[in-house]
Amino acid sequence: MTVDADTGGDQRGGGPAGRLRETLESFERRAVDLDGRKAAAVLIAIADRAGELGIWLTERSAGLRAHAGQFALPGGKLDPGEDAETAALRELHEELGIALPRSAVLGLLDDYPTRSGYVMTPVVAWVGPAPALAPNPAEVAVVHWIPLTTLDVEPLFIPVPGSDRSAVKLPMLGGHLHAPTAAILYQFREVVLHGRATRVDHLDQPRFAWE
């Protein structure tokens, strides 16, 4: 089952999508060389549910070979010939059954290099009214709706054993969201919700995220 989201309306106007696009267009993102790592992309898909803007966060299925059971944004590695935008939109379709056109993309955040050997490019897109989802059970165990107000939380910075860098975690969903997802959503909070060009590519991840 495929859901085609309504992306018409105000992307270039004065509505929320237009304002989000303007904010991201004014942000000077940092790109990171692969340097032997694999390119990946994740999608921050902003939807409107009964007048409340939010995003979807998934819990990865227990049967996946990597990072099973962890919280994640829709995403994955780039296929040959893809760029980050194409890969992120494809992954949203494969994981949650939502088909968005490329014109739904509002902008990109900083690349984030992971300890597991990827350079993740966060793509931000506008969905419009939140559609019914069709999660792929092979990849997604649970889907969480996260209002943007819930994302606007103060981060916690914690030491990582064996590293001279700290990691970030965000209090939500009855516990804590960890990097790399927490780092990406922390930058989203800073850049998109507060207009602050905060960098996160120097932040580490907890050992369980990459061992």
Accessible surface in RSA format (square Angstrom, percent):
REM  Atomic radii and reference values for relative SASA: ProtOr
REM  Chains: A
REM  Algorithm: Lee & Richards
REM  Probe-radius: 1.40
REM  Slices: 20
REM RES _ NUM      All-atoms   Total-Side   Main-Chain    Non-polar    All polar
REM                ABS   REL    ABS   REL    ABS   REL    ABS   REL    ABS   REL
RES MET A   1   176.30  91.3 104.07  68.9  72.23 172.0  90.59  77.0  85.72 113.6
RES THR A   2    70.28  50.0  44.08  44.7  26.20  62.4  25.16  33.8  45.12  68.2
RES VAL A   3    19.74  13.0  16.66  15.1   3.09   7.4  19.74  17.2   0.00   0.0
RES ASP A   4   116.93  81.9  90.36  89.9  26.57  62.8  33.15  78.0  83.78  83.6
RES ALA A   5    13.80  12.7   0.00   0.0  13.80  31.4   1.34   1.9  12.46  33.0
RES ASP A   6    85.42  59.8  75.76  75.4   9.66  22.8  32.66  76.9  52.76  52.6
RES THR A   7    22.46  16.0  15.07  15.3   7.39  17.6   0.00   0.0  22.46  33.9
RES GLY A   8    49.83  61.5   0.00   N/A  49.83  61.5  36.63 100.5  13.20  29.6
RES GLY A   9    86.61 106.8   0.00   N/A  86.61 106.8  38.30 105.1  48.31 108.2
RES ASP A  10    38.05  26.7  34.69  34.5   3.37   8.0  25.14  59.2  12.91  12.9
RES GLN A  11    21.31  11.9  19.61  14.3   1.70   4.0  13.50  28.7   7.81   5.9
RES ARG A  12   178.44  74.9 146.57  74.7  31.88  75.9  76.69 104.8 101.76  61.7
RES GLY A  13    35.74  44.1   0.00   N/A  35.74  44.1  31.33  86.0   4.42   9.9
RES GLY A  14    62.19  76.7   0.00   N/A  62.19  76.7  39.75 109.1  22.45  50.3
RES GLY A  15    17.39  21.4   0.00   N/A  17.39  21.4  13.87  38.1   3.52   7.9
RES PRO A  16    42.60  31.0  40.75  37.1   1.85   6.7  42.44  35.0   0.16   1.0
RES ALA A  17     0.00   0.0   0.00   0.0   0.00   0.0   0.00   0.0   0.00   0.0
RES GLY A  18     0.99   1.2   0.00   N/A   0.99   1.2   0.87   2.4   0.12   0.3
RES ARG A  19   133.97  56.2 132.13  67.4   1.84   4.4  63.29  86.5  70.68  42.8
RES LEU A  20    18.69  10.4  18.06  12.9   0.62   1.6  18.69  13.1   0.00   0.0
RES ARG A  21    25.48  10.7  25.48  13.0   0.00   0.0   1.82   2.5  23.66  14.3
RES GLU A  22   109.22  62.7 102.75  77.7   6.47  15.4  39.55  76.5  69.67  56.9
RES THR A  23    40.77  29.0  34.43  34.9   6.35  15.1  14.66  19.7  26.11  39.5
RES LEU A  24     7.14   4.0   0.00   0.0   7.14  18.0   0.14   0.1   7.00  18.8
RES GLU A  25   103.98  59.7  68.16  51.6  35.82  85.3  42.88  82.9  61.10  49.9
RES SER A  26    89.26  75.4  56.61  75.6  32.64  75.2  50.55 107.6  38.71  54.2
RES PHE A  27    21.93  11.0   5.25   3.3  16.68  43.4  10.40   6.3  11.53  33.0
RES GLU A  28   144.99  83.2 134.62 101.8  10.37  24.7  53.16 102.8  91.83  75.0
RES ARG A  29    76.75  32.2  52.85  26.9  23.90  56.9  30.53  41.7  46.22  28.0
RES ARG A  30   112.37  47.2 108.43  55.3   3.94   9.4  34.69  47.4  77.67  47.1
RES ALA A  31    79.56  73.1  49.07  75.7  30.49  69.3  49.38  69.5  30.17  79.9
RES VAL A  32    37.16  24.5  23.49  21.3  13.68  33.0  27.47  23.9   9.69  26.3
RES ASP A  33   122.54  85.8 112.02 111.5  10.51  24.9  31.67  74.5  90.87  90.6
RES LEU A  34    77.16  43.0  72.34  51.8   4.82  12.1  72.34  50.8   4.82  13.0
RES ASP A  35   126.18  88.4  92.50  92.1  33.69  79.7  23.19  54.6 102.99 102.7
RES GLY A  36    84.11 103.7   0.00   N/A  84.11 103.7  41.91 115.0  42.20  94.5
RES ARG A  37    74.54  31.3  63.89  32.6  10.65  25.4  23.50  32.1  51.04  30.9
RES LYS A  38   116.52  56.8 112.18  68.8   4.34  10.3  74.17  66.8  42.35  45.1
RES ALA A  39    31.13  28.6  24.42  37.7   6.71  15.3  24.42  34.4   6.71  17.8
RES ALA A  40     7.55   6.9   6.71  10.4   0.84   1.9   6.71   9.5   0.84   2.2
RES ALA A  41     0.00   0.0   0.00   0.0   0.00   0.0   0.00   0.0   0.00   0.0
RES VAL A  42     8.92   5.9   8.92   8.1   0.00   0.0   8.92   7.7   0.00   0.0
RES LEU A  43     0.38   0.2   0.00   0.0   0.38   1.0   0.00   0.0   0.38   1.0
RES ILE A  44     0.05   0.0   0.00   0.0   0.05   0.1   0.05   0.0   0.00   0.0
RES ALA A  45     3.30   3.0   1.62   2.5   1.68   3.8   1.62   2.3   1.68   4.4
RES ILE A  46     0.00   0.0   0.00   0.0   0.00   0.0   0.00   0.0   0.00   0.0
RES ALA A  47     0.00   0.0   0.00   0.0   0.00   0.0   0.00   0.0   0.00   0.0
RES ASP A  48    45.38  31.8  41.61  41.4   3.77   8.9   6.29  14.8  39.09  39.0
RES ARG A  49   121.64  51.1 116.74  59.5   4.89  11.7  40.54  55.4  81.09  49.1
RES ALA A  50   112.07 103.0  56.66  87.4  55.41 126.1  77.76 109.5  34.31  90.9
RES GLY A  51    70.15  86.5   0.00   N/A  70.15  86.5  31.74  87.1  38.41  86.0
RES GLU A  52    72.18  41.4  67.64  51.2   4.54  10.8  30.45  58.9  41.73  34.1
RES LEU A  53    44.37  24.7  37.25  26.6   7.12  17.9  37.25  26.2   7.12  19.2
RES GLY A  54     0.00   0.0   0.00   N/A   0.00   0.0   0.00   0.0   0.00   0.0
RES ILE A  55     0.05   0.0   0.05   0.0   0.00   0.0   0.05   0.0   0.00   0.0
RES TRP A  56    13.05   5.2  10.64   5.2   2.41   5.7   3.08   1.6   9.97  16.2
RES LEU A  57     0.06   0.0   0.06   0.0   0.00   0.0   0.06   0.0   0.00   0.0
RES THR A  58     1.59   1.1   1.59   1.6   0.00   0.0   0.00   0.0   1.59   2.4
RES GLU A  59    43.42  24.9  43.42  32.9   0.00   0.0   1.06   2.1  42.36  34.6
RES ARG A  60    56.10  23.6  54.54  27.8   1.56   3.7   6.53   8.9  49.57  30.0
RES SER A  61     9.89   8.4   9.74  13.0   0.16   0.4   9.31  19.8   0.59   0.8
RES ALA A  62    93.88  86.3  68.99 106.5  24.89  56.6  70.21  98.9  23.67  62.7
RES GLY A  63    75.08  92.6   0.00   N/A  75.08  92.6  42.50 116.6  32.57  73.0
RES LEU A  64    45.12  25.1  34.44  24.6  10.68  26.9  36.78  25.8   8.34  22.5
RES ARG A  65   248.99 104.5 204.50 104.2  44.48 105.9  88.01 120.3 160.98  97.6
RES ALA A  66    52.58  48.3  46.12  71.2   6.46  14.7  50.80  71.5   1.79   4.7
RES HIS A  67    66.91  36.6  52.84  36.7  14.07  36.0  42.53  43.8  24.39  28.4
RES ALA A  68    44.38  40.8  21.47  33.1  22.91  52.1  21.67  30.5  22.71  60.2
RES GLY A  69    45.57  56.2   0.00   N/A  45.57  56.2  26.03  71.4  19.53  43.7
RES GLN A  70    48.85  27.3  44.36  32.4   4.49  10.7  23.02  49.0  25.83  19.6
RES PHE A  71    63.49  31.8  51.71  32.0  11.78  30.7  51.71  31.3  11.78  33.7
RES ALA A  72    17.32  15.9  17.32  26.7   0.00   0.0  17.32  24.4   0.00   0.0
RES LEU A  73     7.57   4.2   1.39   1.0   6.18  15.5   1.39   1.0   6.18  16.6
RES PRO A  74     1.53   1.1   1.53   1.4   0.00   0.0   1.53   1.3   0.00   0.0
RES GLY A  75    12.13  15.0   0.00   N/A  12.13  15.0   2.40   6.6   9.74  21.8
RES GLY A  76    24.43  30.1   0.00   N/A  24.43  30.1  23.26  63.8   1.17   2.6
RES LYS A  77   111.74  54.5 105.49  64.7   6.25  14.9  59.04  53.1  52.70  56.1
RES LEU A  78    41.49  23.1  23.92  17.1  17.57  44.2  23.92  16.8  17.57  47.3
RES ASP A  79    61.05  42.8  57.62  57.4   3.43   8.1  14.47  34.1  46.58  46.5
RES PRO A  80   139.10 101.4 106.43  97.0  32.67 118.8 119.07  98.3  20.03 124.5
RES GLY A  81    92.11 113.6   0.00   N/A  92.11 113.6  44.24 121.4  47.87 107.2
RES GLU A  82    36.85  21.2  18.25  13.8  18.59  44.3  13.75  26.6  23.09  18.9
RES ASP A  83    58.90  41.3  52.71  52.5   6.19  14.6  37.57  88.4  21.34  21.3
RES ALA A  84    13.94  12.8  10.71  16.5   3.23   7.3  10.71  15.1   3.23   8.6
RES GLU A  85    33.21  19.1  33.21  25.1   0.00   0.0   2.00   3.9  31.21  25.5
RES THR A  86    56.84  40.4  53.44  54.2   3.40   8.1  42.27  56.8  14.57  22.0
RES ALA A  87     0.00   0.0   0.00   0.0   0.00   0.0   0.00   0.0   0.00   0.0
RES ALA A  88     0.00   0.0   0.00   0.0   0.00   0.0   0.00   0.0   0.00   0.0
RES LEU A  89    18.43  10.3  15.85  11.3   2.58   6.5  16.13  11.3   2.30   6.2
RES ARG A  90    54.48  22.9  46.88  23.9   7.60  18.1  44.42  60.7  10.06   6.1
RES GLU A  91    15.46   8.9  15.46  11.7   0.00   0.0   0.12   0.2  15.34  12.5
RES LEU A  92     0.17   0.1   0.17   0.1   0.00   0.0   0.17   0.1   0.00   0.0
RES HIS A  93    74.24  40.6  69.64  48.4   4.60  11.8  43.04  44.4  31.20  36.3
RES GLU A  94    75.64  43.4  61.20  46.3  14.45  34.4  34.52  66.8  41.12  33.6
RES GLU A  95     9.75   5.6   9.75   7.4   0.00   0.0   1.68   3.3   8.07   6.6
RES LEU A  96     0.00   0.0   0.00   0.0   0.00   0.0   0.00   0.0   0.00   0.0
RES GLY A  97     3.43   4.2   0.00   N/A   3.43   4.2   3.23   8.9   0.20   0.4
RES ILE A  98     0.01   0.0   0.00   0.0   0.01   0.0   0.00   0.0   0.01   0.0
RES ALA A  99    25.86  23.8  20.46  31.6   5.41  12.3  23.05  32.5   2.81   7.4
RES LEU A 100    17.90  10.0   0.05   0.0  17.84  44.9   1.78   1.2  16.12  43.4
RES PRO A 101    63.53  46.3  50.72  46.2  12.80  46.5  62.68  51.7   0.85   5.3
RES ARG A 102   122.78  51.5 110.98  56.6  11.79  28.1  64.45  88.1  58.33  35.4
RES SER A 103    75.50  63.8  58.48  78.0  17.02  39.2  57.43 122.3  18.08  25.3
RES ALA A 104     0.00   0.0   0.00   0.0   0.00   0.0   0.00   0.0   0.00   0.0
RES VAL A 105    18.12  11.9  13.47  12.2   4.65  11.2  13.47  11.7   4.65  12.6
RES LEU A 106     4.24   2.4   0.00   0.0   4.24  10.7   1.08   0.8   3.16   8.5
RES GLY A 107    16.74  20.6   0.00   N/A  16.74  20.6  16.74  45.9   0.00   0.0
RES LEU A 108    36.10  20.1  29.44  21.1   6.66  16.7  29.44  20.7   6.66  17.9
RES LEU A 109     0.07   0.0   0.07   0.0   0.00   0.0   0.07   0.0   0.00   0.0
RES ASP A 110     1.01   0.7   0.02   0.0   0.99   2.3   0.02   0.0   0.99   1.0
RES ASP A 111     9.01   6.3   8.99   8.9   0.02   0.0   0.00   0.0   9.01   9.0
RES TYR A 112     0.42   0.2   0.42   0.2   0.00   0.0   0.42   0.3   0.00   0.0
RES PRO A 113    28.40  20.7  22.42  20.4   5.98  21.7  22.55  18.6   5.84  36.3
RES THR A 114    12.80   9.1   4.42   4.5   8.38  20.0   5.94   8.0   6.87  10.4
RES ARG A 115    95.85  40.2  64.71  33.0  31.14  74.2  22.36  30.6  73.49  44.5
RES SER A 116    46.48  39.3  18.45  24.6  28.03  64.6  18.64  39.7  27.84  39.0
RES GLY A 117    26.66  32.9   0.00   N/A  26.66  32.9  23.36  64.1   3.30   7.4
RES TYR A 118    62.38  29.1  62.38  35.5   0.00   0.0  33.43  25.1  28.95  35.7
RES VAL A 119     5.02   3.3   4.03   3.7   0.98   2.4   4.03   3.5   0.98   2.7
RES MET A 120    23.98  12.4  23.98  15.9   0.00   0.0  18.28  15.5   5.70   7.5
RES THR A 121    16.34  11.6  16.34  16.6   0.00   0.0   2.29   3.1  14.05  21.2
RES PRO A 122     0.73   0.5   0.73   0.7   0.00   0.0   0.73   0.6   0.00   0.0
RES VAL A 123     0.00   0.0   0.00   0.0   0.00   0.0   0.00   0.0   0.00   0.0
RES VAL A 124     0.01   0.0   0.01   0.0   0.00   0.0   0.01   0.0   0.00   0.0
RES ALA A 125     0.00   0.0   0.00   0.0   0.00   0.0   0.00   0.0   0.00   0.0
RES TRP A 126    12.48   5.0  12.48   6.0   0.00   0.0   9.96   5.3   2.53   4.1
RES VAL A 127     0.00   0.0   0.00   0.0   0.00   0.0   0.00   0.0   0.00   0.0
RES GLY A 128     2.22   2.7   0.00   N/A   2.22   2.7   2.22   6.1   0.00   0.0
RES PRO A 129    81.58  59.5  77.86  71.0   3.72  13.5  78.14  64.5   3.44  21.4
RES ALA A 130    32.08  29.5   4.80   7.4  27.28  62.1   4.80   6.8  27.28  72.3
RES PRO A 131    27.40  20.0   8.52   7.8  18.88  68.6  19.36  16.0   8.04  50.0
RES ALA A 132    73.09  67.2  53.38  82.4  19.71  44.8  64.07  90.2   9.03  23.9
RES LEU A 133    48.89  27.2  23.92  17.1  24.96  62.8  23.92  16.8  24.96  67.2
RES ALA A 134    26.67  24.5  12.83  19.8  13.84  31.5  19.14  27.0   7.53  19.9
RES PRO A 135    59.08  43.1  44.56  40.6  14.51  52.8  44.56  36.8  14.51  90.2
RES ASN A 136    46.14  31.8  41.78  40.4   4.35  10.5  12.23  29.4  33.90  32.8
RES PRO A 137   112.24  81.8  97.50  88.9  14.74  53.6  99.32  82.0  12.92  80.3
RES ALA A 138    69.00  63.4  49.71  76.7  19.28  43.9  61.34  86.4   7.65  20.3
RES GLU A 139    46.71  26.8  44.40  33.6   2.32   5.5  14.34  27.7  32.37  26.4
RES VAL A 140     6.90   4.5   1.12   1.0   5.78  13.9   1.12   1.0   5.78  15.7
RES ALA A 141    63.58  58.5  28.21  43.5  35.37  80.5  35.40  49.9  28.17  74.6
RES VAL A 142    67.04  44.1  61.68  55.8   5.36  12.9  67.04  58.2   0.00   0.0
RES VAL A 143    38.25  25.2  11.62  10.5  26.63  64.2  11.62  10.1  26.63  72.2
RES HIS A 144    40.65  22.2  37.79  26.3   2.85   7.3  27.55  28.4  13.10  15.2
RES TRP A 145    37.24  14.9  15.29   7.4  21.95  51.5  15.29   8.2  21.95  35.6
RES ILE A 146     2.54   1.4   2.54   1.9   0.00   0.0   2.54   1.8   0.00   0.0
RES PRO A 147    23.86  17.4  23.86  21.8   0.00   0.0  23.86  19.7   0.00   0.0
RES LEU A 148    18.07  10.1  17.43  12.5   0.64   1.6  17.68  12.4   0.40   1.1
RES THR A 149   113.00  80.4  96.34  97.7  16.66  39.7  86.85 116.7  26.15  39.5
RES THR A 150    49.15  35.0  42.82  43.4   6.33  15.1  31.10  41.8  18.05  27.3
RES LEU A 151     0.60   0.3   0.14   0.1   0.46   1.2   0.14   0.1   0.46   1.2
RES ASP A 152    58.82  41.2  39.02  38.8  19.79  46.8   6.33  14.9  52.48  52.3
RES VAL A 153    33.22  21.9  28.25  25.6   4.97  12.0  33.22  28.9   0.00   0.0
RES GLU A 154   121.99  70.0 115.38  87.3   6.61  15.7  63.08 122.0  58.91  48.1
RES PRO A 155    18.17  13.2   6.74   6.1  11.43  41.6   6.74   5.6  11.43  71.0
RES LEU A 156    78.33  43.6  76.36  54.6   1.97   5.0  78.33  55.0   0.00   0.0
RES PHE A 157   101.31  50.7  70.98  44.0  30.33  78.9  71.08  43.1  30.23  86.5
RES ILE A 158    45.58  25.9  44.73  33.3   0.85   2.1  45.58  32.8   0.00   0.0
RES PRO A 159   118.59  86.4 104.52  95.3  14.07  51.2 108.48  89.6  10.11  62.8
RES VAL A 160     6.55   4.3   1.61   1.5   4.94  11.9   2.24   1.9   4.31  11.7
RES PRO A 161    98.67  71.9  85.64  78.1  13.03  47.4  98.30  81.2   0.37   2.3
RES GLY A 162    86.07 106.1   0.00   N/A  86.07 106.1  39.23 107.7  46.83 104.9
RES SER A 163    30.11  25.4   1.84   2.5  28.26  65.1   7.80  16.6  22.31  31.3
RES ASP A 164   146.44 102.6 102.31 101.8  44.13 104.4  52.48 123.5  93.96  93.7
RES ARG A 165    87.10  36.6  78.90  40.2   8.19  19.5  44.06  60.2  43.04  26.1
RES SER A 166    43.47  36.7  35.62  47.5   7.85  18.1  21.10  44.9  22.37  31.3
RES ALA A 167     0.14   0.1   0.14   0.2   0.00   0.0   0.14   0.2   0.00   0.0
RES VAL A 168     0.44   0.3   0.00   0.0   0.44   1.1   0.00   0.0   0.44   1.2
RES LYS A 169    41.15  20.1  41.15  25.2   0.00   0.0   3.59   3.2  37.56  40.0
RES LEU A 170     0.78   0.4   0.78   0.6   0.00   0.0   0.78   0.6   0.00   0.0
RES PRO A 171    50.02  36.5  43.94  40.1   6.08  22.1  44.53  36.8   5.49  34.1
RES MET A 172    14.53   7.5   0.30   0.2  14.23  33.9  11.67   9.9   2.85   3.8
RES LEU A 173    69.09  38.5  26.45  18.9  42.64 107.2  38.42  27.0  30.67  82.5
RES GLY A 174    92.45 114.0   0.00   N/A  92.45 114.0  46.66 128.1  45.79 102.6
RES GLY A 175    35.28  43.5   0.00   N/A  35.28  43.5  29.64  81.3   5.65  12.6
RES HIS A 176    73.07  39.9  56.07  39.0  17.00  43.5  37.98  39.1  35.09  40.8
RES LEU A 177     3.61   2.0   2.92   2.1   0.69   1.7   3.50   2.5   0.11   0.3
RES HIS A 178    53.06  29.0  45.36  31.5   7.71  19.7  28.13  29.0  24.93  29.0
RES ALA A 179     2.41   2.2   0.00   0.0   2.41   5.5   0.00   0.0   2.41   6.4
RES PRO A 180    28.12  20.5  28.12  25.6   0.00   0.0  28.12  23.2   0.00   0.0
RES THR A 181     9.95   7.1   9.76   9.9   0.19   0.5   1.08   1.5   8.87  13.4
RES ALA A 182     0.00   0.0   0.00   0.0   0.00   0.0   0.00   0.0   0.00   0.0
RES ALA A 183     0.00   0.0   0.00   0.0   0.00   0.0   0.00   0.0   0.00   0.0
RES ILE A 184     1.76   1.0   1.11   0.8   0.66   1.6   1.76   1.3   0.00   0.0
RES LEU A 185     0.44   0.2   0.06   0.0   0.38   1.0   0.06   0.0   0.38   1.0
RES TYR A 186    23.08  10.8  23.01  13.1   0.08   0.2   2.81   2.1  20.27  25.0
RES GLN A 187     1.23   0.7   1.23   0.9   0.00   0.0   0.00   0.0   1.23   0.9
RES PHE A 188     0.00   0.0   0.00   0.0   0.00   0.0   0.00   0.0   0.00   0.0
RES ARG A 189    13.09   5.5  13.09   6.7   0.00   0.0   0.49   0.7  12.60   7.6
RES GLU A 190     9.92   5.7   9.92   7.5   0.00   0.0   0.72   1.4   9.21   7.5
RES VAL A 191     4.46   2.9   4.16   3.8   0.30   0.7   4.40   3.8   0.06   0.2
RES VAL A 192    15.16  10.0   0.00   0.0  15.16  36.5   0.00   0.0  15.16  41.1
RES LEU A 193    54.92  30.6  24.18  17.3  30.74  77.3  27.20  19.1  27.72  74.6
RES HIS A 194    73.89  40.4  45.12  31.4  28.78  73.6  38.66  39.8  35.24  41.0
RES GLY A 195    61.88  76.3   0.00   N/A  61.88  76.3  26.97  74.0  34.91  78.2
RES ARG A 196   110.54  46.4 106.18  54.1   4.36  10.4  58.28  79.7  52.26  31.7
RES ALA A 197    68.93  63.4  42.02  64.8  26.91  61.2  44.28  62.4  24.65  65.3
RES THR A 198    33.68  24.0  27.02  27.4   6.66  15.9  24.29  32.6   9.39  14.2
RES ARG A 199    57.17  24.0  49.47  25.2   7.70  18.3  20.64  28.2  36.54  22.1
RES VAL A 200     1.56   1.0   1.56   1.4   0.00   0.0   1.56   1.4   0.00   0.0
RES ASP A 201    29.38  20.6  21.97  21.9   7.41  17.5   5.11  12.0  24.27  24.2
RES HIS A 202   103.62  56.6  96.31  66.9   7.32  18.7  79.15  81.6  24.47  28.5
RES LEU A 203     6.73   3.8   6.19   4.4   0.55   1.4   6.19   4.3   0.55   1.5
RES ASP A 204     0.00   0.0   0.00   0.0   0.00   0.0   0.00   0.0   0.00   0.0
RES GLN A 205     2.93   1.6   2.93   2.1   0.00   0.0   0.00   0.0   2.93   2.2
RES PRO A 206    13.38   9.8  10.91   9.9   2.47   9.0  13.38  11.1   0.00   0.0
RES ARG A 207    93.14  39.1  89.63  45.7   3.51   8.4  30.39  41.5  62.75  38.0
RES PHE A 208   112.84  56.5  92.99  57.6  19.84  51.6 100.12  60.7  12.72  36.4
RES ALA A 209     5.96   5.5   1.82   2.8   4.14   9.4   1.97   2.8   3.99  10.6
RES TRP A 210    56.06  22.5  34.59  16.7  21.47  50.4  36.08  19.2  19.98  32.4
RES GLU A 211   136.41  78.3  69.15  52.3  67.26 160.1  59.71 115.5  76.70  62.6
END  Absolute sums over single chains surface
CHAIN  1 A     9475.5       6701.6       2773.9       5252.9       4222.6
END  Absolute sums over all chains
TOTAL          9475.5       6701.6       2773.9       5252.9       4222.6
